[in-house]
Amino acid sequence: MTDTGTHVREIHVAVGVIVREGHVLIARRPDHVHQGGLLEFPGGKVEPEETVQEALVREIAEETGLQISPDTLQPLIGIRHDYGDKRVFLDVWRTDQARGEAHGREGQTIDWVRPEKLRDEDFPAANRPIIRALRLPSLLAITGDIQAGDAGVRQLSSAIAELPVMLPDSDCARLLLLRAPGMAAEDYCALAESASDLCEAAGVGLLVHGSLSVFDENPDAAGLHLPWHEAETLDARPVPDGVWLGVSCHNAHEIEHAVAIGADYVTLGPVKHTATHPDAPAMGWLQFREQVSRATIPVFALGGLEPADLDRVKHSGGQGVAGIRYWWSAS
């Protein structure tokens, strides 16, 4: 509803992320249209009685000449955004199997660009979570029980050696979240310094876990992941643009707050019962899907999950799986 009480209809827009050899297809919007002059991913309005897949096949052929089979499309993210004068639902799907050579059939400029070269300011605001979803991995590795000092470094070294298997080379970031909530701050900082060197050698970005002070002590980290009790005290993004900001969430209210403080992604769970938190109620797949459908940033499923659950997470609208047990075997 607007301030005058006039209902603003939500426009369902099918968006295609077309990937080829590590590049994504983008176009520049004509100057005379809404958000003219900015870049966009190809797609368009879903017509009545048309599925989102049918709309994408049609729109991409009309705009670029590329041919896409509907069964090659995989859900990436759904984004609701209110521009004030227009409210849209971007229904974003990805494929790496488009056929043909792309050209701007409607006179628009098109290009193939690597995801890390995409800049927020070049796109309409609603498109920015798509950029995050493209850059983030499908698997987010989290450390389990870890010791301080040299013993913890040995644990990390052994576990990180397995990461190339668990997190194969891709066009996305490869990330590890160093979580040790019971560790003294001084010990954690020393461990994070060693972890940073190990991760750099393995081509993995290190996310530190805790308060802003943890990131201040580790400014070269790839990002900061906030526990909910830290995130709820904030009213603005605590870290610079260009580094990752994640938040641990358990419900829709917490996701909304994470979005409000500028988080790039959230973890949501537990989806299943876990051995580490046996008393925590599992939300199950239905509730996970419902909460993800209202989120406007990428959501990792957390809690009792493994890489084998990826397809279900993706088809529920999630970014991927975050977890410990599928990779952390250090004791």
VENQUI-V517464 format. One record per pair of residues at least 12 apart in sequence whose ideal C-beta (glycine too) atoms are under 10 Angstrom apart, sorted by the first residue. I is the first residue (numbers start at 1). GAP is how many residues later the second one is. If there is no record, write none. Layout:
i:I gap:GAP
i:I gap:GAP
//
This chain:
i:2 gap:80
i:2 gap:82
i:2 gap:83
i:2 gap:85
i:3 gap:81
i:7 gap:80
i:8 gap:74
i:8 gap:75
i:8 gap:76
i:8 gap:77
i:8 gap:78
i:8 gap:79
i:9 gap:77
i:9 gap:78
i:10 gap:70
i:10 gap:71
i:10 gap:72
i:10 gap:76
i:10 gap:77
i:10 gap:78
i:10 gap:79
i:11 gap:34
i:11 gap:35
i:11 gap:75
i:11 gap:76
i:11 gap:77
i:11 gap:78
i:11 gap:79
i:12 gap:33
i:12 gap:34
i:12 gap:35
i:12 gap:36
i:12 gap:38
i:12 gap:40
i:12 gap:43
i:12 gap:76
i:12 gap:77
i:12 gap:78
i:12 gap:79
i:13 gap:27
i:13 gap:30
i:13 gap:31
i:13 gap:32
i:13 gap:33
i:13 gap:39
i:13 gap:42
i:13 gap:46
i:13 gap:66
i:13 gap:68
i:13 gap:75
i:13 gap:76
i:13 gap:77
i:13 gap:78
i:13 gap:79
i:13 gap:113
i:14 gap:28
i:14 gap:29
i:14 gap:30
i:14 gap:31
i:14 gap:32
i:14 gap:33
i:14 gap:36
i:14 gap:37
i:14 gap:38
i:14 gap:39
i:14 gap:40
i:14 gap:41
i:14 gap:42
i:14 gap:43
i:14 gap:44
i:14 gap:45
i:14 gap:46
i:14 gap:59
i:14 gap:75
i:14 gap:76
i:14 gap:77
i:14 gap:78
i:14 gap:79
i:15 gap:25
i:15 gap:26
i:15 gap:27
i:15 gap:28
i:15 gap:29
i:15 gap:37
i:15 gap:40
i:15 gap:41
i:15 gap:44
i:15 gap:61
i:15 gap:62
i:15 gap:63
i:15 gap:64
i:15 gap:73
i:15 gap:74
i:15 gap:75
i:15 gap:76
i:15 gap:77
i:15 gap:78
i:15 gap:79
i:15 gap:111
i:15 gap:112
i:15 gap:115
i:16 gap:25
i:16 gap:26
i:16 gap:27
i:16 gap:28
i:16 gap:36
i:16 gap:39
i:16 gap:40
i:16 gap:41
i:16 gap:43
i:16 gap:44
i:16 gap:47
i:16 gap:48
i:16 gap:50
i:16 gap:52
i:16 gap:57
i:16 gap:60
i:16 gap:76
i:16 gap:77
i:16 gap:78
i:16 gap:79
i:16 gap:82
i:17 gap:24
i:17 gap:25
i:17 gap:26
i:17 gap:56
i:17 gap:57
i:17 gap:59
i:17 gap:60
i:17 gap:75
i:17 gap:76
i:17 gap:77
i:17 gap:78
i:17 gap:79
i:17 gap:98
i:17 gap:113
i:17 gap:114
i:17 gap:116
i:17 gap:117
i:18 gap:23
i:18 gap:24
i:18 gap:25
i:18 gap:38
i:18 gap:42
i:18 gap:46
i:18 gap:48
i:18 gap:50
i:18 gap:75
i:18 gap:76
i:18 gap:77
i:18 gap:78
i:18 gap:79
i:18 gap:80
i:18 gap:84
i:18 gap:94
i:19 gap:75
i:19 gap:76
i:19 gap:77
i:19 gap:78
i:19 gap:79
i:19 gap:93
i:19 gap:96
i:19 gap:115
i:19 gap:152
i:20 gap:46
i:20 gap:75
i:20 gap:76
i:20 gap:77
i:20 gap:78
i:20 gap:82
i:20 gap:92
i:21 gap:75
i:21 gap:91
i:21 gap:93
i:21 gap:150
i:22 gap:74
i:22 gap:90
i:22 gap:92
i:22 gap:93
i:22 gap:94
i:22 gap:148
i:22 gap:149
i:23 gap:88
i:23 gap:89
i:23 gap:90
i:23 gap:91
i:23 gap:92
i:23 gap:94
i:23 gap:148
i:24 gap:17
i:24 gap:70
i:24 gap:72
i:24 gap:87
i:24 gap:88
i:24 gap:89
i:24 gap:90
i:24 gap:91
i:24 gap:93
i:24 gap:94
i:24 gap:106
i:24 gap:107
i:24 gap:110
i:24 gap:147
i:25 gap:16
i:25 gap:17
i:25 gap:35
i:25 gap:38
i:25 gap:39
i:25 gap:41
i:25 gap:73
i:25 gap:77
i:25 gap:85
i:25 gap:86
i:25 gap:87
i:25 gap:88
i:26 gap:13
i:26 gap:14
i:26 gap:15
i:26 gap:16
i:26 gap:83
i:26 gap:84
i:26 gap:85
i:26 gap:86
i:26 gap:87
i:26 gap:91
i:26 gap:92
i:26 gap:96
i:26 gap:97
i:26 gap:101
i:27 gap:12
i:27 gap:13
i:27 gap:14
i:27 gap:15
i:27 gap:16
i:27 gap:36
i:27 gap:37
i:27 gap:75
i:27 gap:77
i:27 gap:79
i:27 gap:81
i:27 gap:82
i:27 gap:83
i:27 gap:84
i:28 gap:12
i:28 gap:76
i:28 gap:80
i:28 gap:81
i:28 gap:82
i:28 gap:83
i:28 gap:94
i:29 gap:79
i:29 gap:80
i:29 gap:94
i:29 gap:95
i:30 gap:76
i:30 gap:77
i:30 gap:78
i:30 gap:79
i:34 gap:49
i:34 gap:51
i:34 gap:52
i:34 gap:54
i:34 gap:90
i:35 gap:48
i:35 gap:51
i:35 gap:88
i:35 gap:89
i:35 gap:90
i:35 gap:91
i:35 gap:92
i:37 gap:85
i:38 gap:83
i:38 gap:84
i:38 gap:85
i:38 gap:86
i:38 gap:87
i:38 gap:89
i:39 gap:70
i:39 gap:71
i:39 gap:72
i:39 gap:74
i:39 gap:79
i:39 gap:80
i:39 gap:82
i:39 gap:83
i:39 gap:84
i:39 gap:85
i:39 gap:88
i:40 gap:68
i:40 gap:82
i:40 gap:83
i:40 gap:84
i:40 gap:86
i:40 gap:87
i:40 gap:90
i:41 gap:19
i:41 gap:35
i:41 gap:49
i:41 gap:51
i:41 gap:53
i:41 gap:77
i:41 gap:82
i:41 gap:86
i:41 gap:89
i:41 gap:90
i:41 gap:93
i:42 gap:14
i:42 gap:17
i:42 gap:18
i:42 gap:19
i:42 gap:20
i:42 gap:21
i:42 gap:22
i:42 gap:24
i:42 gap:56
i:42 gap:60
i:42 gap:62
i:42 gap:66
i:42 gap:68
i:43 gap:12
i:43 gap:13
i:43 gap:15
i:43 gap:16
i:43 gap:17
i:43 gap:20
i:43 gap:47
i:43 gap:48
i:43 gap:49
i:43 gap:50
i:44 gap:12
i:44 gap:14
i:44 gap:15
i:44 gap:16
i:44 gap:18
i:44 gap:19
i:45 gap:14
i:45 gap:43
i:46 gap:12
i:46 gap:13
i:46 gap:43
i:46 gap:45
i:47 gap:12
i:51 gap:19
i:52 gap:18
i:52 gap:21
i:52 gap:23
i:52 gap:26
i:52 gap:37
i:52 gap:39
i:52 gap:40
i:52 gap:41
i:53 gap:15
i:53 gap:16
i:53 gap:17
i:53 gap:18
i:53 gap:19
i:53 gap:20
i:53 gap:38
i:53 gap:40
i:54 gap:16
i:55 gap:36
i:55 gap:38
i:56 gap:12
i:56 gap:14
i:56 gap:17
i:56 gap:35
i:56 gap:36
i:56 gap:37
i:56 gap:39
i:57 gap:12
i:57 gap:13
i:57 gap:15
i:57 gap:16
i:60 gap:35
i:60 gap:38
i:60 gap:40
i:60 gap:42
i:61 gap:37
i:61 gap:39
i:61 gap:44
i:62 gap:43
i:62 gap:44
i:63 gap:39
i:63 gap:40
i:63 gap:41
i:63 gap:42
i:63 gap:43
i:63 gap:45
i:63 gap:47
i:64 gap:34
i:64 gap:36
i:64 gap:37
i:64 gap:38
i:64 gap:39
i:64 gap:40
i:64 gap:41
i:64 gap:42
i:64 gap:44
i:64 gap:46
i:65 gap:33
i:65 gap:34
i:65 gap:35
i:65 gap:36
i:65 gap:37
i:65 gap:38
i:65 gap:39
i:65 gap:40
i:65 gap:45
i:66 gap:29
i:66 gap:32
i:66 gap:33
i:66 gap:34
i:66 gap:35
i:66 gap:36
i:66 gap:37
i:66 gap:39
i:67 gap:30
i:67 gap:31
i:67 gap:32
i:67 gap:33
i:68 gap:25
i:68 gap:27
i:68 gap:29
i:68 gap:30
i:68 gap:31
i:68 gap:32
i:69 gap:26
i:69 gap:28
i:69 gap:29
i:69 gap:30
i:70 gap:23
i:70 gap:25
i:71 gap:24
i:71 gap:26
i:72 gap:21
i:72 gap:22
i:72 gap:23
i:72 gap:24
i:72 gap:25
i:72 gap:26
i:72 gap:27
i:73 gap:20
i:73 gap:21
i:73 gap:22
i:73 gap:24
i:74 gap:19
i:74 gap:20
i:74 gap:21
i:74 gap:22
i:74 gap:237
i:74 gap:240
i:74 gap:241
i:75 gap:16
i:75 gap:17
i:75 gap:18
i:75 gap:19
i:75 gap:239
i:75 gap:240
i:75 gap:241
i:75 gap:242
i:75 gap:243
i:76 gap:14
i:76 gap:15
i:76 gap:16
i:76 gap:17
i:76 gap:18
i:76 gap:19
i:76 gap:53
i:76 gap:54
i:76 gap:57
i:76 gap:58
i:76 gap:222
i:76 gap:238
i:76 gap:241
i:76 gap:243
i:77 gap:13
i:77 gap:14
i:77 gap:15
i:77 gap:16
i:77 gap:17
i:77 gap:52
i:77 gap:53
i:77 gap:55
i:77 gap:56
i:77 gap:57
i:77 gap:59
i:77 gap:215
i:77 gap:218
i:77 gap:219
i:77 gap:220
i:77 gap:221
i:77 gap:222
i:77 gap:240
i:77 gap:241
i:77 gap:242
i:78 gap:12
i:78 gap:13
i:78 gap:14
i:78 gap:15
i:78 gap:51
i:78 gap:214
i:78 gap:215
i:78 gap:216
i:78 gap:217
i:78 gap:218
i:78 gap:239
i:79 gap:12
i:79 gap:13
i:79 gap:46
i:79 gap:47
i:79 gap:48
i:79 gap:49
i:79 gap:50
i:79 gap:51
i:79 gap:54
i:79 gap:216
i:79 gap:217
i:79 gap:218
i:80 gap:46
i:80 gap:213
i:80 gap:214
i:80 gap:215
i:80 gap:216
i:81 gap:43
i:81 gap:44
i:81 gap:45
i:81 gap:46
i:81 gap:47
i:81 gap:48
i:81 gap:215
i:82 gap:43
i:82 gap:44
i:83 gap:41
i:83 gap:42
i:83 gap:43
i:86 gap:40
i:87 gap:39
i:88 gap:36
i:88 gap:38
i:89 gap:37
i:89 gap:204
i:90 gap:34
i:90 gap:36
i:90 gap:37
i:90 gap:39
i:90 gap:40
i:90 gap:206
i:91 gap:226
i:92 gap:35
i:92 gap:37
i:92 gap:38
i:92 gap:41
i:92 gap:42
i:92 gap:225
i:94 gap:36
i:94 gap:39
i:94 gap:40
i:94 gap:220
i:96 gap:75
i:114 gap:20
i:114 gap:57
i:115 gap:15
i:115 gap:16
i:115 gap:17
i:115 gap:18
i:115 gap:19
i:115 gap:20
i:115 gap:21
i:115 gap:56
i:115 gap:57
i:115 gap:58
i:116 gap:15
i:116 gap:18
i:116 gap:19
i:116 gap:55
i:116 gap:56
i:116 gap:57
i:118 gap:12
i:118 gap:13
i:118 gap:14
i:118 gap:16
i:118 gap:17
i:119 gap:12
i:120 gap:12
i:120 gap:121
i:126 gap:170
i:128 gap:136
i:128 gap:168
i:128 gap:169
i:129 gap:130
i:129 gap:135
i:129 gap:136
i:129 gap:166
i:129 gap:167
i:129 gap:168
i:129 gap:169
i:129 gap:190
i:130 gap:168
i:131 gap:133
i:132 gap:112
i:132 gap:131
i:132 gap:132
i:132 gap:133
i:132 gap:165
i:132 gap:166
i:132 gap:187
i:133 gap:39
i:133 gap:131
i:133 gap:132
i:133 gap:164
i:133 gap:165
i:133 gap:166
i:133 gap:186
i:133 gap:187
i:134 gap:37
i:134 gap:38
i:134 gap:39
i:134 gap:164
i:135 gap:36
i:135 gap:37
i:135 gap:38
i:135 gap:109
i:135 gap:129
i:135 gap:130
i:135 gap:163
i:136 gap:36
i:136 gap:37
i:136 gap:39
i:136 gap:108
i:136 gap:110
i:136 gap:128
i:136 gap:129
i:136 gap:161
i:136 gap:162
i:136 gap:164
i:136 gap:183
i:136 gap:184
i:137 gap:30
i:137 gap:31
i:137 gap:33
i:137 gap:34
i:137 gap:35
i:137 gap:36
i:137 gap:37
i:137 gap:38
i:137 gap:67
i:137 gap:68
i:137 gap:163
i:137 gap:182
i:137 gap:183
i:137 gap:184
i:137 gap:185
i:138 gap:29
i:138 gap:30
i:138 gap:32
i:138 gap:34
i:138 gap:162
i:138 gap:169
i:138 gap:172
i:138 gap:175
i:138 gap:176
i:138 gap:180
i:138 gap:181
i:138 gap:182
i:138 gap:183
i:139 gap:24
i:139 gap:27
i:139 gap:28
i:139 gap:29
i:139 gap:31
i:139 gap:33
i:139 gap:35
i:139 gap:36
i:139 gap:161
i:139 gap:166
i:139 gap:167
i:139 gap:168
i:139 gap:171
i:139 gap:180
i:139 gap:181
i:139 gap:182
i:139 gap:183
i:139 gap:184
i:139 gap:187
i:139 gap:188
i:140 gap:27
i:140 gap:33
i:140 gap:34
i:140 gap:35
i:140 gap:36
i:140 gap:37
i:140 gap:67
i:140 gap:85
i:140 gap:106
i:140 gap:125
i:140 gap:127
i:140 gap:160
i:140 gap:161
i:140 gap:162
i:140 gap:179
i:140 gap:180
i:140 gap:181
i:140 gap:182
i:140 gap:183
i:141 gap:18
i:141 gap:19
i:141 gap:21
i:141 gap:22
i:141 gap:25
i:141 gap:26
i:141 gap:33
i:141 gap:34
i:141 gap:35
i:141 gap:36
i:141 gap:37
i:141 gap:63
i:141 gap:66
i:141 gap:180
i:141 gap:181
i:141 gap:182
i:141 gap:183
i:141 gap:185
i:141 gap:186
i:141 gap:187
i:142 gap:33
i:142 gap:34
i:142 gap:35
i:142 gap:36
i:142 gap:37
i:142 gap:65
i:142 gap:67
i:142 gap:83
i:142 gap:125
i:142 gap:158
i:142 gap:160
i:142 gap:180
i:142 gap:181
i:142 gap:182
i:142 gap:183
i:142 gap:184
i:142 gap:185
i:142 gap:186
i:143 gap:12
i:143 gap:13
i:143 gap:16
i:143 gap:17
i:143 gap:33
i:143 gap:34
i:143 gap:35
i:143 gap:36
i:143 gap:37
i:143 gap:48
i:143 gap:52
i:143 gap:66
i:143 gap:181
i:143 gap:184
i:143 gap:185
i:143 gap:187
i:144 gap:15
i:144 gap:35
i:144 gap:36
i:144 gap:132
i:144 gap:179
i:144 gap:180
i:144 gap:181
i:144 gap:183
i:144 gap:184
i:144 gap:185
i:144 gap:186
i:144 gap:187
i:145 gap:34
i:145 gap:35
i:145 gap:37
i:145 gap:131
i:145 gap:179
i:145 gap:183
i:145 gap:185
i:145 gap:186
i:146 gap:13
i:146 gap:32
i:146 gap:33
i:146 gap:34
i:146 gap:36
i:146 gap:37
i:146 gap:42
i:146 gap:45
i:146 gap:49
i:146 gap:182
i:146 gap:184
i:147 gap:33
i:147 gap:36
i:147 gap:40
i:147 gap:44
i:147 gap:183
i:147 gap:184
i:148 gap:32
i:148 gap:34
i:148 gap:35
i:148 gap:36
i:148 gap:38
i:148 gap:39
i:148 gap:40
i:148 gap:42
i:148 gap:43
i:149 gap:38
i:149 gap:41
i:149 gap:42
i:149 gap:45
i:150 gap:40
i:150 gap:41
i:150 gap:44
i:151 gap:40
i:151 gap:179
i:152 gap:26
i:152 gap:28
i:152 gap:31
i:152 gap:35
i:152 gap:36
i:152 gap:38
i:152 gap:39
i:152 gap:42
i:152 gap:43
i:152 gap:178
i:153 gap:37
i:153 gap:38
i:153 gap:40
i:153 gap:41
i:153 gap:42
i:153 gap:44
i:153 gap:45
i:154 gap:40
i:154 gap:176
i:155 gap:36
i:155 gap:173
i:155 gap:174
i:155 gap:175
i:155 gap:176
i:156 gap:20
i:156 gap:22
i:156 gap:35
i:156 gap:36
i:156 gap:38
i:156 gap:39
i:156 gap:41
i:156 gap:42
i:156 gap:43
i:156 gap:50
i:156 gap:172
i:156 gap:174
i:157 gap:37
i:157 gap:38
i:157 gap:40
i:157 gap:41
i:157 gap:44
i:157 gap:45
i:157 gap:173
i:158 gap:170
i:158 gap:171
i:158 gap:172
i:158 gap:173
i:159 gap:17
i:159 gap:39
i:159 gap:168
i:159 gap:169
i:159 gap:170
i:159 gap:171
i:160 gap:16
i:160 gap:35
i:160 gap:38
i:160 gap:39
i:160 gap:41
i:160 gap:42
i:160 gap:44
i:160 gap:46
i:160 gap:167
i:160 gap:170
i:161 gap:37
i:161 gap:41
i:162 gap:40
i:162 gap:165
i:162 gap:166
i:162 gap:167
i:162 gap:168
i:163 gap:12
i:163 gap:13
i:163 gap:35
i:163 gap:36
i:163 gap:39
i:163 gap:40
i:163 gap:41
i:163 gap:164
i:164 gap:38
i:164 gap:39
i:164 gap:40
i:165 gap:162
i:166 gap:141
i:166 gap:160
i:166 gap:161
i:166 gap:162
i:167 gap:35
i:167 gap:36
i:167 gap:37
i:167 gap:140
i:167 gap:160
i:169 gap:34
i:172 gap:147
i:172 gap:148
i:173 gap:30
i:173 gap:31
i:173 gap:32
i:173 gap:34
i:173 gap:49
i:173 gap:50
i:173 gap:71
i:174 gap:25
i:174 gap:28
i:174 gap:29
i:174 gap:30
i:174 gap:31
i:174 gap:48
i:175 gap:24
i:175 gap:29
i:175 gap:30
i:175 gap:31
i:175 gap:32
i:175 gap:47
i:175 gap:48
i:175 gap:50
i:175 gap:69
i:175 gap:71
i:175 gap:90
i:175 gap:147
i:176 gap:19
i:176 gap:22
i:176 gap:23
i:176 gap:26
i:176 gap:28
i:176 gap:29
i:176 gap:30
i:176 gap:31
i:176 gap:46
i:176 gap:151
i:177 gap:28
i:177 gap:29
i:177 gap:30
i:177 gap:31
i:177 gap:32
i:177 gap:45
i:177 gap:46
i:177 gap:48
i:177 gap:67
i:177 gap:69
i:177 gap:71
i:177 gap:90
i:177 gap:123
i:177 gap:145
i:177 gap:147
i:178 gap:13
i:178 gap:14
i:178 gap:16
i:178 gap:17
i:178 gap:18
i:178 gap:21
i:178 gap:28
i:178 gap:29
i:178 gap:30
i:178 gap:31
i:178 gap:32
i:178 gap:36
i:178 gap:40
i:178 gap:43
i:178 gap:47
i:179 gap:28
i:179 gap:29
i:179 gap:30
i:179 gap:31
i:179 gap:46
i:179 gap:48
i:179 gap:69
i:179 gap:145
i:180 gap:12
i:180 gap:15
i:180 gap:28
i:180 gap:29
i:180 gap:30
i:181 gap:28
i:181 gap:29
i:181 gap:46
i:183 gap:27
i:185 gap:25
i:185 gap:26
i:185 gap:28
i:185 gap:29
i:185 gap:32
i:186 gap:31
i:188 gap:20
i:188 gap:21
i:188 gap:22
i:188 gap:26
i:188 gap:29
i:188 gap:30
i:189 gap:19
i:189 gap:21
i:189 gap:24
i:189 gap:25
i:189 gap:27
i:189 gap:28
i:189 gap:29
i:190 gap:27
i:191 gap:17
i:192 gap:14
i:192 gap:15
i:192 gap:16
i:192 gap:17
i:192 gap:18
i:192 gap:22
i:192 gap:23
i:192 gap:25
i:192 gap:26
i:192 gap:28
i:192 gap:29
i:193 gap:13
i:193 gap:24
i:193 gap:25
i:193 gap:27
i:193 gap:28
i:195 gap:12
i:195 gap:13
i:195 gap:23
i:195 gap:26
i:196 gap:12
i:196 gap:22
i:196 gap:24
i:196 gap:25
i:196 gap:26
i:199 gap:22
i:199 gap:23
i:200 gap:20
i:200 gap:22
i:204 gap:18
i:205 gap:16
i:205 gap:17
i:205 gap:18
i:205 gap:38
i:205 gap:39
i:206 gap:12
i:206 gap:14
i:206 gap:15
i:206 gap:16
i:206 gap:17
i:207 gap:14
i:207 gap:15
i:207 gap:16
i:207 gap:17
i:207 gap:18
i:207 gap:36
i:207 gap:37
i:207 gap:38
i:207 gap:39
i:208 gap:13
i:208 gap:14
i:208 gap:15
i:208 gap:16
i:208 gap:17
i:209 gap:12
i:209 gap:15
i:209 gap:16
i:209 gap:17
i:209 gap:18
i:209 gap:21
i:209 gap:37
i:209 gap:39
i:210 gap:14
i:210 gap:15
i:210 gap:16
i:210 gap:17
i:210 gap:20
i:211 gap:13
i:211 gap:15
i:211 gap:16
i:211 gap:18
i:211 gap:19
i:211 gap:20
i:211 gap:22
i:211 gap:23
i:211 gap:27
i:212 gap:12
i:212 gap:14
i:212 gap:18
i:212 gap:21
i:212 gap:22
i:212 gap:26
i:212 gap:27
i:213 gap:17
i:214 gap:12
i:214 gap:16
i:215 gap:23
i:215 gap:24
i:215 gap:25
i:215 gap:28
i:215 gap:30
i:216 gap:22
i:216 gap:23
i:219 gap:20
i:219 gap:21
i:219 gap:24
i:220 gap:23
i:221 gap:18
i:221 gap:22
i:221 gap:23
i:222 gap:20
i:222 gap:21
i:222 gap:22
i:223 gap:16
i:223 gap:19
i:223 gap:20
i:223 gap:21
i:223 gap:22
i:223 gap:23
i:223 gap:41
i:223 gap:42
i:224 gap:14
i:224 gap:15
i:224 gap:19
i:224 gap:20
i:224 gap:21
i:224 gap:22
i:224 gap:23
i:224 gap:39
i:225 gap:19
i:225 gap:20
i:225 gap:21
i:225 gap:22
i:225 gap:23
i:225 gap:38
i:225 gap:40
i:225 gap:41
i:225 gap:42
i:225 gap:97
i:226 gap:12
i:226 gap:13
i:226 gap:19
i:226 gap:20
i:226 gap:21
i:226 gap:22
i:226 gap:23
i:226 gap:32
i:226 gap:35
i:226 gap:37
i:226 gap:40
i:227 gap:20
i:227 gap:21
i:228 gap:19
i:228 gap:20
i:228 gap:21
i:228 gap:22
i:228 gap:23
i:228 gap:26
i:228 gap:29
i:228 gap:30
i:228 gap:38
i:228 gap:39
i:229 gap:19
i:230 gap:17
i:230 gap:18
i:231 gap:14
i:231 gap:15
i:231 gap:16
i:231 gap:17
i:231 gap:18
i:231 gap:23
i:231 gap:26
i:231 gap:27
i:231 gap:29
i:231 gap:30
i:231 gap:32
i:231 gap:35
i:232 gap:15
i:232 gap:21
i:232 gap:22
i:232 gap:25
i:232 gap:26
i:232 gap:29
i:233 gap:28
i:234 gap:13
i:234 gap:23
i:234 gap:24
i:234 gap:26
i:234 gap:27
i:234 gap:28
i:234 gap:29
i:235 gap:22
i:235 gap:25
i:235 gap:26
i:236 gap:24
i:236 gap:25
i:236 gap:26
i:237 gap:23
i:237 gap:24
i:237 gap:25
i:237 gap:26
i:237 gap:27
i:238 gap:23
i:238 gap:24
i:239 gap:23
i:239 gap:25
i:241 gap:21
i:241 gap:23
i:243 gap:21
i:244 gap:19
i:244 gap:20
i:244 gap:21
i:245 gap:13
i:245 gap:16
i:245 gap:17
i:245 gap:18
i:245 gap:19
i:245 gap:20
i:245 gap:21
i:245 gap:52
i:246 gap:12
i:246 gap:17
i:246 gap:18
i:246 gap:19
i:246 gap:20
i:246 gap:21
i:246 gap:51
i:246 gap:52
i:246 gap:54
i:246 gap:76
i:247 gap:12
i:247 gap:14
i:247 gap:15
i:247 gap:16
i:247 gap:17
i:247 gap:18
i:247 gap:19
i:247 gap:20
i:247 gap:21
i:247 gap:50
i:248 gap:18
i:248 gap:19
i:248 gap:20
i:248 gap:21
i:248 gap:52
i:248 gap:54
i:248 gap:74
i:249 gap:14
i:249 gap:17
i:249 gap:18
i:249 gap:19
i:249 gap:20
i:249 gap:42
i:249 gap:46
i:249 gap:50
i:249 gap:51
i:249 gap:53
i:250 gap:16
i:250 gap:17
i:250 gap:18
i:250 gap:19
i:250 gap:20
i:250 gap:30
i:250 gap:31
i:250 gap:33
i:250 gap:41
i:250 gap:52
i:250 gap:53
i:251 gap:17
i:251 gap:32
i:251 gap:36
i:251 gap:40
i:252 gap:16
i:252 gap:35
i:252 gap:38
i:252 gap:39
i:252 gap:40
i:252 gap:41
i:252 gap:42
i:252 gap:43
i:253 gap:38
i:254 gap:12
i:254 gap:14
i:254 gap:37
i:255 gap:13
i:255 gap:36
i:255 gap:37
i:255 gap:39
i:255 gap:40
i:255 gap:41
i:255 gap:42
i:255 gap:44
i:256 gap:38
i:256 gap:39
i:256 gap:40
i:258 gap:37
i:258 gap:38
i:258 gap:39
i:258 gap:41
i:259 gap:36
i:259 gap:37
i:259 gap:38
i:262 gap:35
i:263 gap:34
i:263 gap:35
i:264 gap:33
i:264 gap:34
i:265 gap:30
i:265 gap:32
i:265 gap:33
i:265 gap:34
i:265 gap:35
i:265 gap:54
i:265 gap:55
i:265 gap:57
i:266 gap:25
i:266 gap:26
i:266 gap:29
i:266 gap:31
i:266 gap:32
i:266 gap:33
i:266 gap:34
i:266 gap:36
i:266 gap:53
i:266 gap:56
i:267 gap:32
i:267 gap:33
i:267 gap:34
i:267 gap:35
i:267 gap:36
i:267 gap:51
i:267 gap:52
i:267 gap:54
i:267 gap:55
i:267 gap:56
i:268 gap:15
i:268 gap:19
i:268 gap:20
i:268 gap:23
i:268 gap:24
i:268 gap:27
i:268 gap:31
i:268 gap:32
i:268 gap:33
i:268 gap:34
i:268 gap:35
i:268 gap:50
i:268 gap:51
i:268 gap:54
i:269 gap:13
i:269 gap:14
i:269 gap:19
i:269 gap:30
i:269 gap:31
i:269 gap:32
i:269 gap:33
i:269 gap:34
i:269 gap:35
i:269 gap:36
i:269 gap:52
i:269 gap:53
i:269 gap:54
i:270 gap:12
i:270 gap:13
i:270 gap:14
i:270 gap:18
i:270 gap:31
i:270 gap:32
i:270 gap:33
i:270 gap:34
i:270 gap:35
i:271 gap:12
i:271 gap:13
i:271 gap:14
i:271 gap:16
i:271 gap:17
i:271 gap:18
i:271 gap:30
i:271 gap:31
i:271 gap:32
i:271 gap:33
i:271 gap:34
i:271 gap:38
i:271 gap:41
i:271 gap:42
i:271 gap:45
i:271 gap:47
i:271 gap:50
i:272 gap:12
i:272 gap:13
i:272 gap:16
i:272 gap:29
i:272 gap:30
i:272 gap:31
i:272 gap:32
i:272 gap:33
i:272 gap:34
i:272 gap:37
i:273 gap:30
i:273 gap:31
i:274 gap:28
i:274 gap:29
i:274 gap:30
i:274 gap:31
i:274 gap:49
i:274 gap:50
i:274 gap:51
i:275 gap:29
i:275 gap:50
i:276 gap:27
i:276 gap:28
i:276 gap:48
i:276 gap:49
i:277 gap:26
i:277 gap:27
i:280 gap:23
i:282 gap:21
i:282 gap:22
i:283 gap:18
i:283 gap:20
i:285 gap:16
i:285 gap:24
i:285 gap:27
i:285 gap:28
i:285 gap:30
i:285 gap:31
i:286 gap:30
i:288 gap:13
i:288 gap:14
i:288 gap:15
i:288 gap:24
i:288 gap:25
i:288 gap:28
i:288 gap:29
i:288 gap:30
i:289 gap:12
i:289 gap:23
i:289 gap:24
i:289 gap:26
i:289 gap:27
i:289 gap:28
i:289 gap:29
i:290 gap:26
i:290 gap:27
i:291 gap:25
i:291 gap:26
i:291 gap:27
i:292 gap:21
i:292 gap:24
i:292 gap:25
i:292 gap:26
i:292 gap:27
i:293 gap:23
i:293 gap:24
i:294 gap:23
i:295 gap:22
i:295 gap:23
i:295 gap:24
i:297 gap:22
i:298 gap:19
i:298 gap:20
i:298 gap:21
i:298 gap:22
i:299 gap:14
i:299 gap:17
i:299 gap:18
i:299 gap:19
i:299 gap:20
i:299 gap:21
i:299 gap:23
i:300 gap:13
i:300 gap:18
i:300 gap:19
i:300 gap:20
i:300 gap:21
i:300 gap:22
i:300 gap:23
i:301 gap:12
i:301 gap:13
i:301 gap:15
i:301 gap:17
i:301 gap:18
i:301 gap:19
i:301 gap:20
i:301 gap:21
i:301 gap:22
i:302 gap:16
i:302 gap:19
i:302 gap:20
i:302 gap:21
i:302 gap:22
i:303 gap:18
i:303 gap:19
i:303 gap:20
i:304 gap:19
i:304 gap:21
i:305 gap:13
i:305 gap:15
i:305 gap:16
i:305 gap:17
i:305 gap:18
i:305 gap:20
i:305 gap:21
i:306 gap:15
i:306 gap:17
i:306 gap:19
i:306 gap:20
i:306 gap:21
i:307 gap:13
i:307 gap:14
i:307 gap:16
i:307 gap:19
i:307 gap:20
i:308 gap:13
i:308 gap:18
i:309 gap:12
i:309 gap:14
i:309 gap:17
//
